């Protein structure tokens, strides 16, 4: 880099040696703020999301959005409306077995089941659950919803989890989307 001072007219502040453009730290900050008005800035929310409880958000000039469920921070959640129905197929691991079941109330259902780990959620109802039972029929323990954790089943779960750190955040996003569709 040829210039050692900021190229902004009238600025004589030093430029970092590895800076991609000849701008001082302050002018980079101004440029980043300006870019944030167009692209949004990911940051910690001022308070947890009222809908899903997440702490990560995106700040826009018009306000904050939850980064998990995209609920506009500050918008009230209508407590008089019943929660929307969001059917999911769940994958629970207990030792070397996986239970594939379905529910519209996963927190209540999973509390009632003995398991080591929630592996994934898949959006769907009994039809999707039945398809998964057929898909993994060779691994199924007779007349149950429990399956041997085979390589094929593990690959399916990994595909469902691709890019998902926490299945509960995914469920929160689906719930938020269902609320937004109902309200909008």
C-alpha positions, -999 to 999 in steps of 0.1 A, spaced: 0 0 0 15 33 -11 -4 57 12 3 57 49 -23 84 57 -61 83 51 -71 92 15 -102 111 27 -98 148 19 -84 167 49 -78 136 70 -41 129 80 -48 99 103 -26 69 98 -37 38 79 -32 3 92 -5 -15 72 -29 -44 63 -59 -22 54 -74 -31 20 -81 5 13 -62 36 24 -87 46 51 -80 53 88 -99 34 115 -125 62 120 -133 64 83 -136 25 82 -160 28 110 -181 54 92 -181 32 61 -191 1 81 -220 21 97 -231 32 62 -229 -4 49 -250 -16 79 -279 6 68 -281 -14 36 -271 -49 48 -280 -49 85 -256 -55 113 -257 -87 134 -253 -80 171 -267 -90 205 -304 -79 208 -311 -52 234 -334 -78 251 -343 -114 244 -368 -120 215 -403 -120 229 -413 -148 206 -384 -173 207 -361 -160 235 -330 -157 212 -304 -131 220 -289 -126 185 -304 -101 161 -299 -79 131 -300 -42 135 -315 -22 106 -323 15 103 -360 6 108 -353 -15 140 -342 -49 151 -351 -84 138 -345 -116 157 -318 -135 138 -334 -168 148 -371 -164 141 -371 -130 123 -397 -115 147 -395 -77 147 -382 -68 182 -407 -46 200 -438 -60 181 -461 -75 207 -469 -112 206 -507 -114 208 -512 -135 239 -549 -139 232 -542 -160 201 -536 -197 206 -501 -208 194 -501 -219 158 -500 -256 151 -465 -266 138 -463 -303 132 -428 -318 134 -412 -352 130 -386 -356 158 -355 -378 159 -345 -387 195 -314 -408 204 -313 -431 233 -280 -450 234 -277 -466 200 -314 -463 190 -334 -435 174 -370 -428 179 -388 -412 149 -421 -397 160 -444 -368 153 -461 -341 174 -474 -306 173 -462 -300 209 -426 -311 209 -416 -297 244 -444 -316 261 -439 -347 241 -401 -349 245 -404 -343 283 -425 -375 284 -399 -396 265 -367 -410 279 -339 -400 256 -302 -389 256 -304 -363 228 -327 -345 204 -310 -351 171 -332 -331 147 -367 -319 138 -382 -322 103 -413 -303 94 -441 -327 88 -471 -346 102 -480 -383 104 -476 -387 66 -439 -377 68 -435 -398 99 -449 -428 81 -426 -422 51 -396 -421 74 -407 -454 91 -410 -470 56 -376 -454 45 -358 -469 75 -379 -501 78 -348 -523 78 -335 -506 110 -369 -507 128 -374 -526 160 -406 -546 154 -438 -527 159 -422 -497 175 -411 -462 165 -375 -471 175 -348 -477 149 -312 -489 150 -288 -460 144 -275 -471 110 -252 -452 87 -282 -444 65 -303 -430 93 -273 -411 107 -268 -395 72 -305 -385 70 -303 -369 105 -271 -351 95 -288 -338 63 -317 -324 85 -292 -308 108 -271 -291 81 -266 -256 92 -287 -260 123 -269 -257 156 -300 -262 178 -332 -279 166 -352 -258 191 -341 -226 173 -353 -241 141 -387 -250 157 -389 -214 171 -384 -200 135 -411 -223 121 -435 -211 149 -426 -175 143 -432 -179 106 -466 -195 113 -475 -166 136 -464 -141 110 -485 -158 83 -516 -158 106 -511 -121 117 -501 -107 83 
